[in-house]
Amino acid sequence: MPDIIFSWPPESTVINNTAHLFEFTDEILREYAPNLTSQIEANLPDGLDTLRKSDGKIYSLPVGVYAEYANSAKSIPLIRQDWLDAVNMEMPTNTDELYDVLMAFKTQDPNGNGKADEIPISFCQANGQHKHFYFAGPWGIAGRTGADPDNYFQVQNGIVEPNLDTQNFKDYLLYMHKLAQDGLFDVEGFSLTYSQYKSRVNEGVVGMIVTWMEDPAIWSPVPVLSAPGYEGQELKVGEKGHRTANMNGFMITKACDDPLAALRAWDYLHSDPNLKRIMRDGNEGLLWVENDDGTATVKEISTAELPSGINTKTELNYTIAFRGQGPVMFGDEVAKPDMNAEVLSYDALRYKYVPMYEEYFPTEFLPLRPMPSDKLTQLALLQTEIEAYMDGFIANSIINGLTDAQWKTHLTQLENVMYYDWIQLQQDYLDGKF
């Protein structure tokens, strides 16, 4: 075993290998990691308890930005403003208006090449930023992320409510089928690879997407849409203060001859915000600068300024620093994008656009705490079966349609794949029964 594991292992891997890991007791953390400990206690309501596994012990420490503002809205819905202008239409505010806009995109050659090659909406089920559930918000369906299981339920008033048997979900599928049937929704998104999807977007034939960010000279953010009969239920995938830190980022194994020295070294990197910034983004002056008030701002760098052999700013960042694997950062320790730049970066655009969506985020979620290994295994087995069924059902419903008889069969199949057992397991987890 190495002395230190500095990585991104899944929760199950950590839980199943605690016998090989050094235990960070409260006393050890307070004595040998006072900087990290005080910062965790100052910023997290549950303090060190946030780090405990189901056995009450701490085996891993967090890395990365604890909660990055730009990530709270997850993917942003974007529409080509130049296409809207070309078809002389306004930004849609509801799903009926969206349908009309998409039909205009399909029939009025907004890219101006004389070909009927426009794809009004595309998506990519193979990539977490571009999944179909990002379009379900008008029907009151939205999770913490766009990952399908996050959208299989809503937490409301402390109750885990199923989504997959509701009229909301059925109407969402029926609307998406209408788009698909009329050639407005790119059903190949169920099978596209990410590179294939990006190629379509880059070819200039796609009118609407959900993504991290694209060129604002071309793309404009779409407001949260309403659906007829569901006014007031609109939601947007996301979470205010969404945790992005990797809680299993730093571990010391029992093979380490001096674990306390290793912990002291790690804690030293938490002793000053600039040390954290160096670990995340390299030395000051290249990708970030410190401000007079102690905060930091991202420094933009042109392609011409990149070192030889480096093609992008992201590649440079990962070459000279640890990016998301550095010491845990809270609040103003993170270098913020320059909101006064002549050309706003994609990160700055995220900061600008997030306020459009914050009021539509779900307000209740499952807790982010470790789960006993047996429950984790049980949940994973159930979820694998449910996802396998739902992947086929959703794709078939959107592509081929959904009759009342098929919906009735679907409700039976939810019982067969033990969907309600999975919901109950989530409820028990929420209630702290394990």
C-alpha positions in Angstrom: 0.0 0.0 0.0 1.2 3.6 -0.6 1.6 5.9 2.4 -1.1 8.3 1.0 -4.0 7.8 -1.3 -4.7 11.0 -3.1 -7.5 10.1 -5.5 -11.2 9.8 -6.1 -12.4 6.4 -5.0 -16.1 5.7 -4.8 -17.7 5.5 -1.3 -18.0 1.7 -1.5 -14.3 1.3 -2.1 -13.5 3.3 1.0 -16.1 1.6 3.2 -14.9 -1.9 2.1 -11.2 -1.1 2.8 -11.3 0.8 6.1 -9.1 -2.0 7.6 -6.2 -0.6 5.6 -6.8 3.0 6.4 -5.5 5.2 9.2 -8.3 6.5 11.5 -8.4 10.3 12.0 -9.8 10.6 15.5 -11.1 13.9 16.7 -8.2 14.3 19.0 -5.6 13.6 16.3 -7.3 16.0 13.9 -7.4 18.8 16.5 -3.7 18.4 17.4 -2.1 17.6 14.0 -4.5 19.2 11.6 -5.7 22.3 13.5 -6.1 24.5 10.3 -8.3 22.0 8.5 -10.3 21.1 11.6 -11.1 24.7 12.5 -12.1 25.5 8.9 -14.4 22.5 8.7 -16.0 23.4 12.0 -16.4 27.0 11.0 -18.0 26.2 7.6 -20.0 23.0 8.0 -23.0 22.8 10.3 -22.2 19.3 11.3 -18.4 20.0 11.7 -16.3 16.8 11.8 -19.4 14.7 11.8 -19.7 15.5 8.1 -16.6 13.3 7.5 -17.7 10.2 9.5 -18.5 6.9 7.9 -21.4 4.8 9.2 -19.2 3.3 11.9 -18.7 6.8 13.4 -15.0 6.9 12.3 -13.2 9.2 9.9 -10.9 7.6 7.4 -10.8 10.3 4.6 -10.5 14.0 4.3 -12.0 16.3 1.6 -10.3 17.9 -1.3 -11.4 20.5 -3.8 -13.9 23.4 -3.6 -16.5 22.5 -1.0 -19.4 24.2 -2.8 -18.7 26.2 -6.0 -21.4 28.7 -6.8 -21.1 28.2 -10.6 -21.9 24.5 -10.2 -25.2 25.1 -8.3 -27.4 25.3 -11.4 -25.7 22.3 -13.0 -26.3 22.5 -16.8 -27.7 25.7 -18.3 -30.3 25.5 -21.0 -29.1 27.5 -24.0 -30.7 28.5 -27.3 -29.1 30.0 -30.4 -30.0 33.7 -30.2 -29.0 34.1 -33.9 -31.5 31.5 -34.8 -34.2 33.2 -32.8 -33.4 36.4 -34.6 -33.4 34.7 -38.0 -37.0 33.3 -37.4 -38.1 36.6 -35.8 -39.2 35.0 -32.6 -38.8 35.9 -28.9 -37.3 33.8 -26.2 -39.9 31.1 -25.2 -41.4 31.3 -21.7 -43.5 28.1 -21.7 -43.5 24.7 -23.5 -46.1 25.7 -26.1 -43.9 28.7 -27.1 -40.9 26.4 -27.1 -42.6 24.0 -29.5 -43.4 26.9 -31.9 -39.8 28.1 -31.8 -38.4 24.7 -32.4 -40.8 24.2 -35.4 -39.6 27.5 -36.8 -36.0 26.3 -36.4 -36.8 23.1 -38.3 -38.7 24.8 -41.2 -37.2 28.2 -41.7 -33.5 27.5 -42.3 -32.2 29.7 -39.5 -28.6 28.7 -40.1 -29.0 30.0 -43.6 -27.2 27.3 -45.6 -30.2 26.4 -47.8 -30.3 22.9 -46.4 -32.9 21.3 -44.1 -30.2 20.1 -41.7 -31.3 21.9 -38.5 -31.6 19.8 -35.3 -33.9 22.0 -33.0 -32.9 20.2 -29.8 -30.0 17.8 -29.1 -28.8 16.0 -26.0 -26.4 13.3 -25.0 -27.5 10.6 -22.5 -23.9 9.4 -22.3 -22.7 12.6 -20.7 -23.8 13.9 -17.3 -24.1 17.5 -18.4 -26.4 16.8 -21.3 -29.0 14.3 -20.2 -32.7 14.3 -21.1 -34.0 14.9 -17.5 -32.7 18.5 -17.8 -35.8 19.2 -19.9 -38.3 17.9 -17.3 -38.4 20.9 -15.1 -41.6 22.4 -16.5 -43.5 19.4 -15.1 -42.0 19.8 -11.6 -39.3 17.1 -12.1 -35.8 18.0 -11.1 -33.2 16.5 -8.9 -29.9 17.5 -7.4 -28.2 16.7 -10.7 -29.3 15.5 -14.1 -28.4 11.9 -13.4 -31.4 9.8 -14.0 -31.7 8.3 -10.4 -31.7 11.8 -8.9 -34.8 12.5 -10.9 -36.7 9.3 -10.0 -38.1 11.0 -6.9 -38.6 14.3 -5.1 -38.2 15.0 -1.4 -41.1 17.0 -0.2 -41.9 17.8 3.5 -39.5 15.1 4.6 -41.2 12.4 2.4 -39.4 10.7 -0.6 -42.1 11.0 -3.2 -41.8 8.8 -6.4 -41.8 10.6 -9.7 -41.9 7.7 -12.1 -45.6 6.8 -11.6 -47.0 10.4 -11.7 -49.1 12.2 -14.3 -46.3 14.8 -14.4 -43.8 12.2 -15.6 -46.3 10.8 -18.1 -47.0 14.3 -19.5 -43.3 15.0 -19.8 -42.8 11.9 -21.9 -45.8 12.7 -24.0 -44.5 16.2 -24.7 -41.0 14.9 -25.6 -42.6 12.3 -27.9 -44.5 15.1 -29.7 -41.2 16.9 -30.2 -39.5 13.6 -31.4 -42.5 12.7 -33.7 -42.3 16.1 -35.4 -38.6 15.9 -35.9 -37.8 18.6 -33.2 -35.9 16.4 -30.7 -32.7 14.5 -31.6 -33.6 11.0 -30.5 -30.2 9.8 -31.5 -29.1 11.5 -28.3 -30.0 8.2 -26.5 -27.0 6.6 -28.3 -24.7 9.4 -29.3 -21.2 9.4 -27.8 -20.1 12.7 -26.3 -17.7 13.4 -29.2 -20.5 12.7 -31.7 -22.8 15.1 -29.8 -20.2 17.8 -29.6 -19.5 17.4 -33.3 -23.2 18.2 -34.0 -23.2 21.2 -31.8 -19.9 22.5 -33.4 -21.3 22.0 -36.9 -23.8 24.7 -36.2 -26.9 22.6 -36.9 -28.3 22.4 -33.3 -30.6 25.1 -31.9 -31.0 24.3 -28.2 -28.9 22.3 -25.7 -28.2 22.0 -22.0 -24.5 22.4 -21.1 -21.9 24.0 -18.9 -21.6 27.0 -21.2 -21.1 28.0 -24.8 -20.2 31.1 -26.7 -22.5 33.9 -25.5 -22.2 35.7 -28.8 -24.3 32.8 -30.2 -26.1 31.2 -27.3 -28.5 32.8 -24.8 -29.8 31.2 -21.5 -33.4 29.9 -21.6 -35.5 30.9 -18.6 -37.3 28.2 -16.6 -40.3 27.3 -18.7 -43.8 26.5 -17.5 -46.0 23.8 -18.9 -49.8 24.1 -19.3 -51.6 22.7 -16.3 -48.4 22.7 -14.2 -47.9 26.5 -13.7 -46.3 27.1 -10.4 -44.6 23.7 -10.3 -41.6 24.7 -12.4 -38.2 23.4 -11.2 -34.6 23.6 -12.3 -32.1 20.8 -11.7 -29.6 22.1 -9.2 -29.0 22.8 -5.5 -28.0 26.0 -3.7 -24.6 25.3 -2.1 -24.2 22.1 -4.0 -21.3 20.2 -2.6 -18.6 19.6 -5.1 -15.8 18.5 -2.8 -14.5 15.0 -3.0 -15.0 13.7 0.6 -12.7 10.7 -0.1 -9.8 12.7 -1.6 -7.1 12.3 1.0 -6.4 9.1 3.0 -3.4 7.8 4.8 -2.9 4.0 4.9 -1.7 1.9 7.7 1.5 1.2 5.6 2.6 4.8 6.4 5.5 4.8 8.9 4.6 8.3 10.2 1.0 9.1 9.6 1.0 12.1 11.9 3.8 13.7 9.9 1.8 13.1 6.7 -1.3 14.7 8.3 0.8 17.7 9.5 2.1 18.2 5.9 -1.4 18.1 4.5 -2.7 20.5 7.2 0.1 22.9 6.4 -1.4 23.4 2.9 -4.6 24.6 4.7 -2.8 27.2 6.7 -3.1 30.0 4.1 -5.6 30.7 1.2 -2.7 31.3 -1.2 -1.2 27.9 -0.5 -4.6 26.4 -1.5 -4.7 28.6 -4.6 -1.2 27.4 -5.6 -2.3 23.8 -5.2 -5.5 24.4 -7.2 -4.2 26.8 -9.9 -0.4 27.1 -9.7 1.7 30.0 -8.7 0.2 33.5 -8.5 0.3 35.5 -11.7 -0.4 32.9 -14.3 -4.0 31.8 -13.7 -4.9 33.9 -10.7 -4.0 37.1 -8.9 -4.6 38.1 -5.3 -6.7 41.2 -4.6 -6.1 43.9 -2.0 -8.8 42.5 0.2 -7.3 39.0 0.3 -9.6 37.5 -2.2 -8.4 36.3 -5.6 -9.5 36.7 -9.2 -9.0 34.3 -12.1 -6.6 35.8 -14.6 -7.5 35.2 -18.2 -4.8 33.9 -20.5 -4.8 33.9 -24.3 -3.9 31.0 -26.5 -0.7 32.9 -27.5 0.4 33.1 -23.9 0.2 29.3 -23.3 3.5 27.5 -22.8 4.9 25.5 -25.7 3.1 22.1 -25.9 0.1 23.3 -24.0 -3.1 23.8 -26.1 -5.7 25.0 -23.6 -6.0 26.8 -20.3 -7.6 23.7 -18.8 -4.6 21.6 -19.9 -2.2 24.1 -18.4 -4.1 24.1 -15.1 -3.9 20.3 -14.8 -0.2 20.4 -15.8 0.9 22.9 -13.2 -1.5 22.2 -10.4 -4.0 19.8 -8.9 -7.2 21.6 -9.8 -10.1 19.7 -8.1 -7.7 17.5 -6.0 -6.1 20.3 -3.9 -6.9 21.2 -0.3 -10.5 21.8 0.5 -11.5 25.4 -0.2 -14.4 27.5 1.3 -16.0 30.7 0.2 -13.6 33.5 -0.9 -10.6 31.2 -0.8 -11.5 30.2 -4.4 -10.3 32.6 -7.1 -13.5 34.1 -8.6 -13.9 34.8 -12.3 -13.4 38.4 -13.5 -16.9 39.8 -13.8 -15.5 43.1 -15.3 -13.6 41.5 -18.1 -14.2 42.8 -21.6 -15.1 39.3 -22.6 -16.6 37.2 -19.9 -15.2 33.7 -19.4 -17.5 30.7 -19.3 -17.1 30.6 -15.5 -18.1 34.3 -15.3 -21.1 33.6 -17.4 -22.1 30.9 -15.0 -21.9 33.4 -12.1 -24.0 35.7 -14.2 -26.7 33.2 -15.2 -27.1 31.2 -12.0 -29.4 33.9 -10.4 -31.9 33.2 -13.2 -32.5 29.7 -11.8 -31.8 29.8 -8.0 -35.4 30.3 -7.0 -36.4 27.2 -9.0 -34.0 24.7 -7.4 -35.6 22.0 -5.3 -35.3 22.8 -1.6 -35.2 19.4 0.0 -32.7 16.6 -0.8 -31.4 13.4 0.6 -28.6 14.0 3.0 -25.0 13.6 1.9 -23.7 11.2 4.5 -22.0 7.8 4.3 -24.2 4.7 4.1 -23.4 1.2 5.7 -21.8 -1.1 3.1 -24.7 -3.6 3.2 -27.3 -0.8 2.5 -25.0 0.7 -0.1 -24.9 -2.7 -1.9 -28.7 -3.2 -1.5 -29.3 0.3 -3.0 -26.9 -0.3 -5.9 -28.5 -3.7 -6.8 -32.0 -2.2 -6.8 -30.9 0.9 -8.7 -29.2 -1.2 -11.4 -32.4 -3.0 -12.2 -34.5 0.1 -12.1 -32.1 2.1 -14.3 -31.9 -0.8 -16.9 -35.7 -0.9 -17.1 -36.2 2.9 -17.1 -33.5 3.5 -19.8 -35.5 1.4 -22.2 -38.9 2.6 -21.2 -38.0 6.3 -21.4 -36.3 6.0 -24.8 -39.1 3.9 -26.2 -41.8 6.3 -24.9 -40.1 9.4 -26.4 -39.2 7.8 -29.7 -42.4 5.6 -30.3 -45.0 7.1 -28.1 -46.9 6.1 -24.9 -50.4 4.7 -24.9 -52.6 4.3 -21.8 -52.1 0.6 -22.0 -48.4 1.0 -22.1 -48.5 3.3 -19.1 -50.6 0.8 -17.2 -48.0 -1.9 -18.0 -45.3 0.5 -16.9 -46.9 1.0 -13.5 -46.9 -2.8 -13.0 -43.2 -3.0 -14.1 -42.3 -0.5 -11.5 -43.4 -3.0 -8.9 -41.6 -5.8 -10.7 -38.3 -4.0 -10.6 -38.8 -3.1 -6.9 -39.0 0.6 -7.5 -41.0 1.2 -4.3 -38.6 -0.8 -2.3 -35.9 1.5 -3.6 -38.0 4.5 -2.7 -38.5 3.1 0.9 -34.8 2.5 1.2 -34.2 6.2 0.4 -36.9 7.2 2.9 -35.2 5.1 5.6 -31.9 6.7 4.8 -33.5 10.2 5.0 -35.1 9.3 8.3 -31.7 8.2 9.7 -32.6 4.6 10.2 -29.2 3.6 9.0 
